[in-house]
Amino acid sequence: MSALDLAVIGGSGLYSFPGLENTARHTLHTPYGPASGDVVQGDFAGMRVAFLARHGEGHNLPPHRVNYRANLWALHQLGARRVIGVNAVGGIRHDMGPQAIVVPDQLIDYTHGRYTSYCDAEGAEVKHIDFSEPYTASLRQQLLAAAHTAGIAVIDGGCYGATQGPRLETRAEIARMKRDGCDLVGMTGMPEAALARELSLDYACLALVANFAAGCGDEAEISIEEIFAHLAAATAQVPRLLAALPK
Ligand code: HPA
């Protein structure tokens, strides 16, 4: 049996896991350097859960400086087999407005200059993972079923466009992403999903919509205060949703 039932990577607005009990902190050293912070392991809803704040517990790491390789390696080392990435996003599709919760099924990567693979170390085996379906289908279904059980509305499917950040996008960039087929935009979805696949982890994304992406809503400008207010409302639903996952 795996030591862990679930690992959760918290994004903006989720820096600790409410309801996690009997916790122990692990400072893990990985061949790729330090993770974003300690992994906090504990009991939640009958599961052994590990939680890691992607941006650090004090939100000190911008998306392009997150050590995605170390984070997933650390969770894998602790025995994680199932990982949920919680990501703040902007909504591009009209029905993906602030506070919507989406379980995307596709992604497009617009990031650059990040370490995107474990196979660039000297002598490492070169792996070409299949990434046709970037999220683990069975884990997506578990999330959707859990949301249904918990009575939380979620949108099934959508394409996540991963941008470099930390700035928000221009209206022209979002218009291009829309033409490309993106429904959501966020800064942290990649390379996390691909690294999880390289480690053979089950991985799915729970995307919390904080704002309409540039040019998609009525506002001329996107306010950070508004982003965090909407995120807080969506984030409040996450523990109840995850509690309904199968053990
Ligand atoms: N763009 C990129 N990432 C985001 C956004 C956005 O509009 N909102 C929250 N994360």
Boltz pocket constraint, residues with backbone or C-beta under 6 A from the ligand:
constraints:
  - pocket:
      binder: B
      contacts: [[A, 88], [A, 89], [A, 90], [A, 91], [A, 163], [A, 167], [A, 168], [A, 169], [A, 185], [A, 186], [A, 187], [A, 208], [A, 210], [A, 211], [A, 212], [A, 213], [A, 214], [A, 227]]
      max_distance: 6.0
